[in-house]
Amino acid sequence: MNFDIKKLSKASIYNLMTQVIVPRPIAWVLSENENGTHNLAPFSFFNGVSSEPPVISISIGSKRDGAPKDTFENILNRTYFTVHIPGKNDLLPMVASSKPFDKNVSEVSELNLNLDKTKNGLTFDGHENYVVLENQPISLFVRYYKHIEIGAQNFLFGQIDYVRIDDSILDGDKISWSKFHPLCRLGYSDYSVVESSFSQGRL
């Protein structure tokens, strides 16, 4: 079956792209609201784009009324944010955090999640310490790098300052996929989990 993109609706294009560009990693982004509380939201148009400098990208859409999403505004205003790589145990709270909440309402509080402020002590340019959700195996501490507008999307780039990996998922300096099962996004409401892996060197 062939799909002529020019003849499809916006919703159909989105559904098609999210089914064929799979699996997609998920960025569970923690950012600071204007009132000092914390916003939490997942994004699956996310990936690494460079290791020198170490930069990630997140494509952030707009709210239904066309206003910028809170995550995007928070990052522009506060500069720094945290990206968690959610595992299979995070599925339900991660999905719940995608629900639209009013501005300056903390998804962390609404979903009865906890922040871990005791294990990092990491700062950037005099900002308060980065914060991270409790019990997160992988956390990236990121600061705003730049963004460009692509249609209704804000394509945001962030530079990684610190990476925190819990010792419980490491075998030496390598992440063990038998200990950490990251979630991946597929199309519609479908997800996948990395349950196994194999190695193949260059030929």
N, C-alpha and C positions, 0 to 999 in steps of 0.2 A: 504494500500500500504506500502510495506517495502522498505527501502533504505539501500543498502549496502555501507557504507561510503568508503570502500576500492575500490569500482568501480566507484566512482564519481570524476569528475574534481574538481579542487580547487574552481572554480566559483560556481559549483553546490553545493558544501559543504557549502560555504558561504551563498548562497541563501537559502538553507535548514535551516541552523542554525538561520539565522536572521528572519525566519518565525515562527520557533517553540519556540524560546526563546523570548517571548513577554509578556507584553510590556517592552521595555528597557528604562530606564532613559537616558537623554542626558546631557552630560557635555559640556557646551559651554566655551571653555578654552581660556583665555586671558593670553598671555605670552609676555615677552619683547624680541624684536629682538636685534641683535648685534649692530645695529645703533641707538638704543634707541626708535624706533617706536614699535608698538604693533601688534602681530600676534593674530588672532582670528579664532578658528576652532572648529567644533562640533565632539563629539565622543560618540557613543552609546554602545560601550563595556565598560561600566562604572558602578561602584557601590561602596557602602560602604563595607569594609571588617572587620573592627574592631572599637570598641568604646574605647578601652583601650590598646594601644593608639588610638586616633581617626584618622583612616586611610581610604583613598579611593583608588580605583584602576581604572586605565584607560589603555586600550589596544590600543597602537598606532602603526599602520602599517608603511610601508615604501612608499616612492614616487615610481612612475612607473619605474624610472630608478634604483631603489634599494637603493637610498640615504635615510638617515634618514629624517623624516618629520621635518619641522621647529619647531613645537611645542615641540617635543622630545628634539631637540638640545637646544632650548631656556631654557627648564626646567633644563637640565643638566648644562648649563652654568650660569644660573641666580639663580637657586635654588628655587625661589618662583614663584607662578602663582595664577590666580584666576579662579575658576570654577563657572559659572552661571548656574542656573537651568532655562532653557528657558520656557516661557509660550506661549500660543497660538498666542499672538500678535507678537512674535518673529520669527514666522515660516519663512517668506520670507528672512529676513536678515540672519537668521541662516543657511538656505539652501545655500544662496549665498556665505556665508563665507566658505563653503566646497569646493568651486572652487579652483583649484591650482593657487596660485599666486607666482610670483618670490620671491626668498629669499630676506628678508629685506623690502618687500613691505607690508604696513600696510593694512590689511583688514578693520580695523576700519576707516581709511581715505577713502579707495576706496568705502566703502559702506555708507559713510556719516553718520557714527555713532559717538557718543560722549563719551568721558571718563569723569567720575565723580571723581574728586580728592579732593572734598571738604568735604566729609562726613565720611572719615575713619580715617586718621591720624595714621594708623596702620603700625608698622615697625617690621622687624625681623632681628636681628643680624646686625643692622646698615645699612641694605638695604634701598633704597628709599621706600616711602610709597607704599603699595599695591594700585593698581588702579582697578577700576571696571567700567563697562559700565553704562551709565545713564539708569535710569528707569528699573532696574533689581530688582525684588522682593526678590530673594534669591541669595546670593553670598557667596562662600566659599573661604577663603584666606588660601592658601595651600603652603607648602614647600616640596621639594623633600625628600623622605624617602629612597627608594631603587628601583631597577628595576631588572627584569630578562628577558632573551630572550627566547621566545617560538616560534620556527620556524622563520618566517619573522616578528613576532610581538615583540614589546617592551612592556612588561607588567610592567607598572609604578605604584609605590605606592607613595602617597603623604599624609603627615600628616597635618591635619587641625589645623590652629592656631586661626582663628576667623571665626564666621558665622555671616552674616548680613542679617536680615529679615526685610523687610519694614513693618512698623506698619499697613499699609493699608490692609494687607492680614492676620492679626492676630485677633483672638478672644481670648483675654487673652494671655496665653502663647502657644496657639495652633494655627497652621496654618488652616485657613478656606479654604476648597476646593471649596466653592461657590464663593470665592473672587480671588483665584489663580487657574488657570487651566494649569498645567504643560503639556508640550508636551512629548509624548512617541514615540519611534521608533518601527515600525513594520518591515515587510519584504519589499524588493525592495524599491519603493519610497513612501511607505505608512507610515502614522503617525496616532496617536490617541491623544486625549486630555482628561484629567481627568475632567469630567463634574459633576460627582456626586460621593458620597461615602456612606458607611454605617459602623456601628461599630458592632463588635462581640467579646465579651470577651472570655476568656479561659473557656472551659467546664470542 
